[in-house]
Amino acid sequence: MRGTPPTPAQQPYTILVIDDDPTTRLLLRKTLKDLGYSVAVASHGAEGLAIATTAKPALIICDWMMPGLDGLEVCRQIKHDPDLSRIFFVLLTAKGELEDRIQGLDAGADEFLAKPIDPNELRARIQAGLRLYQLNQDLLKQKQLLEAELHEAAAYVRSLLPAPQDTPLKINYYFLPSSQLGGDCFDFFWVGDRYLVLYILDVSGHGLGAALPSVSVLNLLRNATSRHAGATVDYQHPAKVLEALNNGFQMSDQHDKYFTIWYGIYDCQTRLLTYASGGHPPALLVSPSDRTCSVQQLKTAGIPIGMFENMSFNEDSLQVPEHAVLYLFSDGIYEFETPSSTVWGLEAFADLLRHAHQQNRVPSLPALIRQVQQYAAPHTFGSDDVSLVQAQLHGC
C-alpha cells in the first residue's frame, strides 16, 4: 500500500547505529535485527561517517555524547553531504531540555530517542522514520523522471531552432534558457530566393507552460508560409501576422499566457525591411562606417499578443544601408542586475553594440556575450531567458 513503509521482507532497510557504549550498541543491534532490519554498527563518530559513506543506510541512530565527533557534528556532516542528506537521522540522548532539542534540530536531526531506550518507542520511531525515508526516495525518483522528461522536451525545442546560416546571408544566434525550458523562441527562413522572414518571441513565464505556446507559434508560422498563396497568415505583411496571432492565441485559451513578438521580412533585392512588434523590445539595426556607427531602434506600437481580442497592429519599413547588421533579442540580454545593484538596460546594450562595430567589423556572438556578462552581478545573467540573433543584411 502506498505511503506504508515496505516490510523488511520486501526491502531490507539498513540501519546504522553509532554509539561509544558497547552495551547500547549490542542492545540496539539485537533489537533491530529481531525486527528484521540489516544493521551496521560504529563505535565512534568518524567510523560512523565512513560506514555511512559506503553503506548509505536508510536511517542512522547516533548517540549525542561521544568523544571526538559527537552526535551533533556527525549529524551536521551527514546532512551537508548531498549523497547522504536524505538519511533519516535519530539522535540518541539523555538530554530532555527544549534548548537541547532545538540545538539538535538546528544540526539537522529528524527525530530524538531518549535514554534509557524503550523497545516499543524504538520500534515506533524506526517505523515512522523509514516511512518518511521511503516517501523521500519516491519523491526523488519522481523528480528524476520529471527532469529526464524536461531534458527530452528541451532537446526537442532546441531541435526546432533554425541552423545558423552562412549563405546567402550570414545569420547566427545565442540561446540560453533560464531553466531547461524557457519561453523564448525565434526563427529565420527564406520564402523563395528573395524574402527572408525573421522573428523572435517571448512567452510570459518559464518552464513547460511557456515553452509549449512558443513552439505552437513557431510551427504555425512555418506551416503558414509553406503554403504561399493559400497561407492563413500573410507573411509579407507583419501587422497582419501579429493580428492573426493575436486572434489565435488569446490568454483565456492559453492558461493566461501571453507573449511579445518582433516580426520582420527582408527583401534582399530591394533591401527593404518591413517589421511590426507587439510589446517586444525593439530590434537594433547597426550601420557601421569608417568614422562612426549608428544604432537604430526598430519598433512599432503594439501590445503583447493575447491580451485583448480584435486588436490592430502597425508596421513600418526602411531601406537597409550597406553592411548593416540586425539584432533581434529578448529582454534577458539587457535586463539584469549590475554590481552596483542597478539594471543594465537597453541603452547600455545599444552602446555596447555601437562600440563593438567600430571600424566596420562584425563582432562574434561569443565575444559579445562575454562583454555583456562583464557588466552583470554574479549569478544574475541568465536568470531570465536570453536569446540573441545576429543577421548581416546585404543584397542578393
C-alpha positions as CSV (number, residue, x, y, z in Angstrom):
1,M,0.0,0.0,0.0
2,R,1.5,3.4,-1.0
3,G,2.5,5.5,2.0
4,T,3.2,2.5,4.2
5,P,6.9,1.5,4.6
6,P,7.8,-1.8,3.0
7,T,8.3,-4.7,5.4
8,P,11.8,-6.0,5.9
9,A,10.9,-9.0,3.7
10,Q,10.1,-6.6,0.9
11,Q,13.0,-4.3,1.3
12,P,15.8,-4.9,3.9
13,Y,16.5,-1.4,5.1
14,T,20.0,-0.9,6.6
15,I,20.1,1.0,9.9
16,L,23.4,2.3,11.2
17,V,24.0,2.6,14.9
18,I,26.7,4.9,16.1
19,D,27.4,4.7,19.9
20,D,30.6,4.6,22.0
21,D,28.8,2.4,24.6
22,P,29.2,-1.3,23.8
23,T,26.1,-2.3,25.8
24,T,23.9,0.2,23.9
25,R,25.3,-1.0,20.6
26,L,24.6,-4.6,21.5
27,L,21.1,-3.8,22.6
28,L,20.2,-1.8,19.6
29,R,21.8,-4.3,17.2
30,K,19.8,-7.2,18.6
31,T,16.5,-5.3,18.8
32,L,16.8,-4.1,15.2
33,K,17.8,-7.4,13.9
34,D,14.9,-9.0,15.6
35,L,12.7,-6.5,13.8
36,G,14.1,-7.7,10.5
37,Y,16.5,-4.9,9.6
38,S,20.0,-5.0,8.4
39,V,22.2,-3.4,11.0
40,A,25.7,-1.8,10.8
41,V,27.4,-0.5,14.0
42,A,30.2,2.0,14.7
43,S,31.9,2.8,18.0
44,H,32.7,6.4,17.3
45,G,31.7,9.3,15.0
46,A,34.5,9.1,12.5
47,E,33.8,5.4,12.0
48,G,30.1,6.0,11.6
49,L,30.7,8.6,8.9
50,A,32.9,6.2,7.0
51,I,30.3,3.5,7.2
52,A,27.5,5.9,6.2
53,T,29.5,7.0,3.1
54,T,29.9,3.4,1.8
55,A,26.7,1.7,3.1
56,K,24.3,4.7,2.7
57,P,21.8,3.4,5.3
58,A,18.2,4.4,5.3
59,L,18.3,5.5,8.9
60,I,21.0,6.4,11.5
61,I,20.7,6.2,15.3
62,C,23.5,8.2,16.7
63,D,24.4,8.9,20.4
64,W,24.7,12.6,21.2
65,M,27.5,12.4,23.7
66,M,30.6,10.8,22.3
67,P,34.3,11.6,22.4
68,G,35.8,13.1,19.3
69,L,33.0,13.7,16.9
70,D,29.8,14.0,18.9
71,G,26.4,13.2,17.5
72,L,25.7,16.8,16.6
73,E,28.8,17.1,14.4
74,V,28.1,13.7,12.8
75,C,24.6,14.9,12.0
76,R,25.8,18.1,10.5
77,Q,28.3,16.3,8.3
78,I,25.7,13.8,7.2
79,K,23.1,16.5,6.3
80,H,25.6,18.6,4.4
81,D,26.6,15.7,2.2
82,P,24.3,15.6,-0.9
83,D,24.7,11.9,-1.2
84,L,23.7,11.3,2.5
85,S,21.4,14.2,3.4
86,R,18.2,12.2,2.8
87,I,19.1,9.6,5.5
88,F,16.7,9.8,8.4
89,F,18.8,10.8,11.4
90,V,17.8,10.0,15.0
91,L,19.7,11.5,17.9
92,L,20.0,9.2,20.9
93,T,20.2,11.3,24.1
94,A,19.5,11.6,27.8
95,K,19.0,15.3,27.2
96,G,15.4,16.4,27.6
97,E,15.5,20.2,27.7
98,L,13.8,22.2,24.9
99,E,17.1,24.1,24.2
100,D,18.8,20.8,23.6
101,R,16.2,19.7,21.1
102,I,16.4,23.0,19.3
103,Q,20.1,22.5,19.1
104,G,19.7,19.1,17.6
105,L,17.1,20.3,15.1
106,D,19.4,23.1,14.0
107,A,22.1,20.4,13.3
108,G,19.6,18.6,11.1
109,A,18.3,15.9,13.3
110,D,15.0,14.4,12.2
111,E,14.0,12.7,15.4
112,F,15.1,12.1,19.0
113,L,15.1,8.9,21.1
114,A,15.5,9.2,24.8
115,K,17.7,7.0,27.1
116,P,17.0,4.5,28.6
117,I,15.6,3.1,25.4
118,D,12.1,1.8,25.4
119,P,11.7,-1.0,22.9
120,N,8.2,0.0,21.9
121,E,9.2,3.6,21.4
122,L,12.2,2.5,19.4
123,R,10.1,0.4,17.1
124,A,7.6,3.2,16.6
125,R,10.3,5.8,15.9
126,I,12.0,3.5,13.4
127,Q,8.9,2.7,11.5
128,A,7.9,6.4,11.3
129,G,11.4,7.4,10.2
130,L,11.5,4.7,7.5
131,R,8.1,5.7,6.2
132,L,9.4,9.3,5.7
133,Y,12.6,8.0,4.2
134,Q,10.7,5.9,1.7
135,L,8.4,8.8,0.8
136,N,11.6,10.9,0.3
137,Q,13.0,8.2,-2.0
138,D,9.8,8.0,-4.0
139,L,9.8,11.8,-4.4
140,L,13.4,11.7,-5.6
141,K,12.6,9.1,-8.2
142,Q,9.7,11.2,-9.5
143,K,11.9,14.2,-9.6
144,Q,14.5,12.4,-11.6
145,L,11.8,11.1,-14.0
146,L,10.5,14.6,-14.4
147,E,13.9,16.1,-15.0
148,A,14.6,13.4,-17.7
149,E,11.3,14.3,-19.4
150,L,12.1,18.0,-19.3
151,H,15.5,17.3,-20.7
152,E,13.9,15.5,-23.6
153,A,11.5,18.3,-24.1
154,A,14.3,20.9,-24.0
155,A,16.2,18.9,-26.6
156,Y,13.1,18.8,-28.8
157,V,12.7,22.6,-28.5
158,R,16.4,23.2,-29.4
159,S,16.0,20.9,-32.4
160,L,13.3,23.2,-33.8
161,L,15.5,26.2,-33.7
162,P,17.0,27.1,-37.2
163,A,20.5,26.3,-38.1
164,P,22.9,29.2,-38.4
165,Q,23.4,30.3,-42.0
166,D,26.5,31.5,-43.9
167,T,24.7,32.0,-47.3
168,P,23.0,33.8,-48.8
169,L,23.2,35.9,-45.6
170,K,25.2,35.2,-42.5
171,I,22.9,34.6,-39.5
172,N,23.9,33.3,-36.1
173,Y,22.4,33.2,-32.7
174,Y,22.9,32.7,-28.9
175,F,20.3,30.9,-26.9
176,L,20.3,30.4,-23.1
177,P,17.0,29.4,-21.4
178,S,16.9,30.3,-17.7
179,S,15.9,26.7,-16.9
180,Q,15.8,23.6,-19.1
181,L,12.7,25.0,-20.8
182,G,12.0,28.7,-21.4
183,G,9.5,31.0,-23.2
184,D,11.9,32.4,-25.7
185,C,11.7,31.3,-29.3
186,F,12.9,32.6,-32.7
187,D,13.1,31.6,-36.3
188,F,14.5,32.8,-39.6
189,F,13.9,31.2,-43.0
190,W,13.6,32.1,-46.7
191,V,10.5,32.2,-48.7
192,G,11.7,31.7,-52.2
193,D,15.1,33.3,-53.0
194,R,14.1,36.8,-52.2
195,Y,12.3,37.1,-48.9
196,L,13.8,36.4,-45.5
197,V,11.4,36.1,-42.6
198,L,12.9,36.8,-39.1
199,Y,11.1,36.9,-35.8
200,I,11.6,36.5,-32.1
201,L,9.0,36.0,-29.3
202,D,9.0,35.7,-25.6
203,V,6.2,33.9,-23.8
204,S,5.4,35.0,-20.2
205,G,6.7,32.7,-17.5
206,H,9.2,29.8,-17.7
207,G,9.2,26.1,-18.0
208,L,6.9,23.8,-20.0
209,G,3.9,26.2,-19.7
210,A,5.9,28.9,-21.5
211,A,7.7,26.6,-24.0
212,L,4.5,25.0,-25.4
213,P,2.9,28.2,-26.7
214,S,6.3,29.3,-28.2
215,V,6.6,26.0,-30.1
216,S,3.0,26.3,-31.3
217,V,3.7,29.8,-32.8
218,L,6.8,28.6,-34.4
219,N,5.1,25.6,-36.1
220,L,2.1,27.8,-37.1
221,L,4.3,30.4,-38.9
222,R,6.4,27.8,-40.6
223,N,3.3,25.9,-41.9
224,A,1.6,29.1,-42.9
225,T,4.5,30.4,-45.1
226,S,5.0,27.0,-46.7
227,R,1.6,27.2,-48.3
228,H,2.4,30.6,-50.0
229,A,-0.8,31.9,-51.6
230,G,-3.0,29.6,-49.6
231,A,-1.4,30.6,-46.3
232,T,-3.7,31.5,-43.4
233,V,-1.0,34.0,-42.3
234,D,0.1,36.7,-44.7
235,Y,3.8,36.6,-44.0
236,Q,4.6,39.6,-46.3
237,H,2.6,41.9,-44.0
238,P,4.0,41.8,-40.4
239,A,1.0,43.7,-39.0
240,K,-1.4,41.1,-40.4
241,V,0.8,38.3,-39.0
242,L,0.5,39.8,-35.5
243,E,-3.2,40.3,-35.8
244,A,-3.7,36.7,-36.8
245,L,-1.6,35.5,-33.9
246,N,-3.5,37.7,-31.5
247,N,-6.8,36.3,-32.7
248,G,-5.5,32.7,-32.4
249,F,-3.6,32.9,-29.0
250,Q,-5.9,34.7,-26.5
251,M,-4.8,34.5,-22.9
252,S,-8.2,33.0,-21.9
253,D,-7.4,30.0,-24.1
254,Q,-3.7,29.7,-23.2
255,H,-3.8,29.4,-19.4
256,D,-3.3,33.2,-19.0
257,K,-0.1,33.1,-21.1
258,Y,0.6,36.0,-23.4
259,F,3.7,36.7,-25.5
260,T,5.6,39.6,-27.0
261,I,7.0,39.4,-30.6
262,W,9.1,41.2,-33.1
263,Y,8.4,40.1,-36.7
264,G,10.1,41.3,-39.9
265,I,10.5,40.4,-43.6
266,Y,13.6,41.4,-45.6
267,D,13.5,41.8,-49.4
268,C,17.1,41.2,-50.3
269,Q,16.6,42.6,-53.9
270,T,15.3,46.0,-52.8
271,R,17.0,45.9,-49.4
272,L,13.6,46.8,-47.8
273,L,12.9,45.6,-44.2
274,T,9.3,45.7,-43.1
275,Y,8.5,44.9,-39.5
276,A,6.0,45.1,-36.7
277,S,6.2,44.4,-32.9
278,G,3.8,43.5,-30.2
279,G,5.2,44.6,-26.8
280,H,8.6,43.2,-27.6
281,P,12.0,45.1,-27.2
282,P,13.0,46.8,-30.4
283,A,15.3,45.2,-32.9
284,L,18.6,47.1,-33.3
285,L,20.0,47.9,-36.7
286,V,23.7,48.7,-36.6
287,S,25.1,50.6,-39.6
288,P,28.9,50.8,-39.3
289,S,31.2,53.0,-41.2
290,D,34.9,54.0,-41.0
291,R,34.2,57.1,-38.8
292,T,31.0,56.4,-36.9
293,C,28.5,53.7,-36.2
294,S,24.7,54.3,-35.8
295,V,22.3,52.1,-33.9
296,Q,18.7,52.4,-34.9
297,Q,15.8,51.1,-32.8
298,L,13.1,49.3,-34.9
299,K,9.8,49.1,-33.1
300,T,6.1,49.8,-33.7
301,A,3.3,50.5,-31.3
302,G,1.6,47.3,-30.2
303,I,0.6,45.4,-27.1
304,P,1.6,41.9,-26.3
305,I,-0.2,39.1,-28.2
306,G,-3.2,37.6,-26.4
307,M,-4.2,40.3,-24.1
308,F,-7.2,41.7,-26.0
309,E,-9.2,40.5,-28.9
310,N,-9.5,42.1,-32.3
311,M,-6.5,44.4,-31.9
312,S,-4.9,46.2,-34.8
313,F,-1.1,46.4,-35.2
314,N,1.1,48.8,-37.1
315,E,4.1,48.1,-39.3
316,D,6.9,50.1,-40.7
317,S,9.7,49.7,-43.2
318,L,13.1,51.1,-44.1
319,Q,15.9,50.8,-46.6
320,V,18.7,48.8,-45.0
321,P,22.2,50.5,-45.5
322,E,25.1,48.6,-46.9
323,H,26.9,46.4,-44.3
324,A,24.2,46.8,-41.7
325,V,23.7,44.1,-39.1
326,L,20.3,43.4,-37.5
327,Y,20.0,42.2,-33.9
328,L,16.8,40.5,-32.5
329,F,16.8,39.7,-28.8
330,S,14.8,39.1,-25.7
331,D,14.9,41.4,-22.7
332,G,17.1,38.9,-20.8
333,I,20.1,40.2,-22.8
334,Y,20.0,43.6,-21.0
335,E,17.6,43.3,-18.0
336,F,19.9,42.1,-15.3
337,E,21.4,43.5,-12.1
338,T,24.9,45.1,-12.2
339,P,27.4,45.0,-9.3
340,S,26.1,48.5,-8.3
341,S,22.5,47.0,-7.9
342,T,21.1,48.8,-10.9
343,V,19.6,47.4,-14.1
344,W,21.9,47.4,-17.0
345,G,19.3,48.4,-19.6
346,L,18.6,48.6,-23.3
347,E,20.6,51.8,-23.9
348,A,23.7,50.3,-22.4
349,F,23.3,47.3,-24.7
350,A,22.9,49.5,-27.7
351,D,26.1,51.4,-26.7
352,L,28.0,48.1,-26.4
353,L,26.9,47.2,-30.0
354,R,27.9,50.6,-31.2
355,H,31.4,50.2,-29.8
356,A,31.7,46.6,-30.9
357,H,31.0,47.5,-34.5
358,Q,33.6,50.3,-34.8
359,Q,36.0,50.2,-37.7
360,N,33.5,48.3,-39.9
361,R,33.9,44.9,-38.1
362,V,31.2,42.5,-37.1
363,P,31.8,41.0,-33.6
364,S,31.3,37.4,-33.0
365,L,28.4,36.4,-30.8
366,P,30.6,34.7,-28.1
367,A,32.7,37.8,-27.9
368,L,29.5,40.0,-27.5
369,I,28.1,37.7,-24.8
370,R,31.4,37.8,-22.8
371,Q,31.3,41.6,-23.0
372,V,27.7,41.7,-21.7
373,Q,28.5,39.3,-18.9
374,Q,31.2,41.6,-17.6
375,Y,28.5,44.1,-16.6
376,A,26.4,41.6,-14.7
377,A,26.5,41.0,-11.0
378,P,27.4,37.4,-10.1
379,H,24.7,34.8,-10.9
380,T,22.3,37.4,-12.5
381,F,23.0,37.0,-16.2
382,G,20.8,34.1,-17.4
383,S,18.3,34.4,-14.5
384,D,15.8,35.1,-17.4
385,D,15.8,33.5,-20.8
386,V,18.5,35.1,-23.1
387,S,18.2,35.0,-26.9
388,L,20.2,37.0,-29.4
389,V,20.0,36.7,-33.2
390,Q,22.6,38.4,-35.4
391,A,21.8,38.8,-39.1
392,Q,24.2,40.5,-41.6
393,L,21.8,42.0,-44.1
394,H,23.1,42.7,-47.7
395,G,21.6,42.3,-51.2
396,C,21.1,39.2,-53.2
